[in-house]
Amino acid sequence: MKKRYGFIYVDKDNEGNGTLARSRKKSFAWYQQVIASNGENLS
């Protein structure tokens, strides 16, 4: 998994090893706030 997109991090390496546990990235909270403000607050 060289490239990682999205708002959720999955614990998995390029060989397919890992726990597959999911956790929110920092951008998750930012995007949640953008949606809540209807795009008015982009900082």
N, C-alpha and C positions, 0 to 999 in steps of 0.2 A: 504494500500500500504506500507507494512513493508519494503520491499526491493525495492530500486530504482536503476534501471540500465539505461544506455543510456546517451545521451548528452543533453536531454531536460527535465526540471523539470515540472511536471504537478501538479497544486495546487489541491490536492485531498487527503483526509485522509482515514484511514482504514474503516470508516463507509460509505464512498462514498460522503461525504460532501466536498464542496469547490467550487471555481469559475471555475475550470478546465482551468484556464489561464496557458499558456505555457511560459516558459522562459528558456534561455540557461544557462547551468551549466558552471562552469569554465573549465571543461574538453572539452567543445565544441570548444573553441578558440584554445586549445592545439592541439586537433585532426585536426582541420582545418589547423594549421601551419605544422603539420606532413605531411599531404597530399600535401600541397603546396611545401614542400621541398623534396618530394618523399622519405620520411623516413630518410633523411640525418641528420635532426636536431630533436632529441628526447628529448631535455631538456626543 
